[in-house]
Amino acid sequence: MGRRRKVEAAEKSFDGDRVWLKAEIEFAGAFSYRQPDASAQFVIGSPIPSPATVKLTLVDTAIRWNNSVEIGRQVFDWLKTCKVHCVPPAQVIRFRVFLKRLKPEEVVACPNHPDFTVSAKSSKEKRPPCPHCGSSLTLKAKSLEGSTGIRDYFLLDDCLTIYLQVPADKVEVVRQLLLKVRRLGTSDSLCWCRDVREIEESELPHEFFARKLEELPESALRQGITQGMLVARLSDLTERSEFDGFNPFGGNPRWANLEKASYLLPLRMERYGETWALLKRVTLPR
């Protein structure tokens, strides 16, 4: 009995082992990430993605490369509680743009005059007949809906560094997923992973990790705000988060159970204009 307990304890200890990975993400151009709950018409951005975005990007990568939603579900289950920290490079430029976006929308059209369409979201009773021939709109189609908005973009002078703590038996899985990532943030934030390697916990740059405002001493928070350091709203997955809360192929957002909080970022506004700002990385006050 004593030997069996020792073996079980050893197996439990091994399963609980976790390893820190350091990944360097390089963007092809500008990076954009919308802060949680920000308006889609006026996108307030963050110079670093939230932990939830990094994890969901890896889940999305697993689904796409394996062509299997079930594999994405499995990755989600053990990844959702892993620790993630993003560290920006030494300098970041933020600029604000006014743009026109084209979004796909399902519509119904007249079979005889397909150019006349209305949104498929409207009820059948409220859909007007075709003004050209009076026919009902029964033809299902897809169209591009144009909308305008303002968005924050960021230019990074070097790689975005991601520190991710994962189970020891999932290191190679996460390494391969990171190397296959092709975007992070908005759909036009194209990127690739330049390098992934294991590091010791003693190598973590804690002084550059974003921290929740509620966890900071009042004196440190006051010092950070006085120095012009940025505050951003970020989100993370929790133990209660469910895959179907994010599943684009069928799910319910109410099951997401995200943790949202305001963070003090290790970036100080050095210079700024009406639509731009130069941000420099600094250590967080303690």
N, C-alpha and C positions, 0 to 999 in steps of 0.2 A: 504493500500500500504506500509506504514512504517513497519508494522509487517512482511509482506511478504519479504521485503528486509532484515530485520534482520534475518529471518529464513534462507534465501538463503545465507547470509553472514556466518552464523553459520555453515551451511552444507559445504560451501567452505572451511572454516577454519579447520573443522574436517577432510575433505578429504586431506588437505595439511599436516596434522600431520604426523611426522615421528618418528620412534623409533630406537635407537641404539641396536644392538645385538652383543654379544661377544661370539665367537665360538672357542673352543680349538680343533685343529686338530692334531691327533697323527698318525705318520706314522709307518707302520709295519717294514720298513727297510729304505733304502735310498730314498731320494726325488730328482727328477730331473725335471727341467723346462727349455726349450730352449727359449732363448731371441728372440724376434721378429726379423725376417730377418736374423737370424744366419744360417750358412750353416748346412745342414743335415749331412754332413760328418765330420764336426768339430763343435760340438755343444757347444757353449759358454752358460753356464747356469747362472741362477740367484738363490740365496738362498731363495727368496720369489717369489711366483707366481704373475703375474700381475692382476690388478682388472678385466680385461676382462676374464682371465682364471677362476677366482672364479665365476663370473656371468654365464659363459657358462657351467661350471660344474654343477651349480644348474639347468640350463635349461636342460642339458643332463639327470640329475637325474630325473627331472619331466617327461621327455619323457619315460625313461626306466621303472619307477615305475608305471606310468599310462598307458603305452603302447599306447600313443597318442601323435602324433606330434603337434596336434592342442593345447593341453594343454601346451606343451613346447613353442609354439608361444605366447600364452597369458602371460606366465611367463616372457618371453623375453621382451615383450612390456613395462611392468611396472618395470622391474628390471634393464633395460639397463642404466638408468640415476641415479641409486642409488650410494651412496658413499661407497667405499670399501678401507680398509687399512689393510695390513698384517704386523704383528710384529714378527720377528724371536725370538727364545729363546736366553738365555744368551750366549751360545756358539754353533758354527756350524763348522763342519769339511767339507771342500771341497776336493774331490779327483777326479782325471781325469783317465778314463779307456779307453782302446782300446777294442772294442767289435765287434762281428759279429751279424748282425740282419737278421731276416727272415721276409720278407714282402709278403703278398698275392698278386698275380698278375694273371690277366686273360690271358690265352694262347689259341692257337688253335693247335690241334694235328692231326696226321695221324690216320684215323679210323682203319687201319690195324696194325700200330705200334705207339701206344699212347705215347711211351717214347720219340718220336721225337716231339718237340714243338717249337713254336716261339711266340713272344709276339702278343697279339690280337690287340695291338696299331698299328702294321705295316699294311700298305695297302695291299689289296689282290694281287695287281699286283707285289709287291715286295716279296711276300712269296715264298720261294723255295719249290719245290715238295719234297716229302719224298725220301730220298736217298736210301731207301730199296726197295720200290715198285713203286715209281714215282707217287703215288696218291697225289691229292690236300689235303691241310690241312683244313678240314671242321669241325672237332670235337672240340667243345668248352669245355674248362676245366679250372681248377684253379691250380696254382702252387705256391710254395714258392721261392721267389727270394732272394738270399743271397747278403748282402752288408756289408762292414766294415766301421767303423767310430770311432770317439773319442767323448766322452760325459762327461760332468761334472755331478757328483752326490754330494749330500749333506747329511750328517748325523747330525740330530738335537738332542741336549741333552735334549730337552723337547718339548712341543707342539708348533706348529705354531698357533699364535692367530690371528683370523680374526675379524675385526670390520666392521659391515655392517649396514648401515642406510636404513631402509625399511619403506614403508607406514604402518601406525598403523593397518590398516585392513588386512595386509598381514603378520603380525608377526608370526602367527601360521603356515602359509603355508611355510615360509622360515625356521622356526624352524624344521619342519618335513623333509624338503628337506636336510637341513644340517645334520640331524641325519641319513639320508640314503646315504650320500656321501660315496663312496667306493674307489675313486682314485682322485688325484688332481695333475695335471702336466702330465707327460708322462704316458703311459699305465701301466708301472711297478711301479708307485709311489702309492702303495696301502695304504689306510688310513681309519680312521673312526673318527667321531666327538665324543669327550669325554664329552663335555658339551656345552650347549647353554643357555644363560640367557640375560635378558634385563639389560641395564645399563643406567645411566644418562650421559649426554654429558660431565659433569664435571669430569667423571671418565676416559675419553679417554686419553691415554698416547701420547700426541702430540709429545713429544720429541723423540719418537721412530718411527714416521711415515716417510716413504720415501718421499722425496720432489723433485720436478722437478728442474733441474739445473737452468732453466731460471727464476724460482721464488726465488732463493736464492740470498741474497746480495753477492757481489763479495768477500767481506772479509770472509764471512761464507764458501763460496765455496772453497776459497784458503786454509782456515784452515782445512776443511774436507779432501781435497786432500793431504795436508801436513801430516796429521795424518794417512794416509793410508786407508781412508774409501773407500768402494766399490762404483762404479758407474755401474748401470745396465740399460738396455733398457727394458721398460715395455709398455704395451698397455692397453687401456681402451675403452669401448663402448661409443658411443656418441648418441645424439638425432637423428642423421641421420642414425645410424646403423639399418639395417633391418635383420630380422630373416633369410630370404633366403640367406643372405650373408654367413651364417654358416650352413645352413641346409644340412646335409650329404645325405639326401634322394632326393635332387634336389634343386639347387640354383645357385647363381653366386657370387664368392668372391668379385666382384667389388662393391657389395652392403653392404659390411662389414663396410666400413667407420670408421675404427679404428683410434683412436688417439694414436700415438706412440711418446714417449718422453724418454729422459735420466733422471734417478733419482739418487740422492745421498742416499745410504742406510745406516741405523744405525749400520753398521758392520765395524769393523776395522781388517785388517790383522795383527794378533799378531805374528804368526810364519808361515814359509812356507818352502817347499822343491820343488823338481822338478815337482812332480805331486800331491802335497797336500798343504793344507793351513789350519791353525787354525784361525777362525774368532770369534771375541768377539763383543758383542752388546755394543754400546756406544750411548750417546745422540747426536742428530744432533746439530751442531753449529748454532747459530742464527745470 
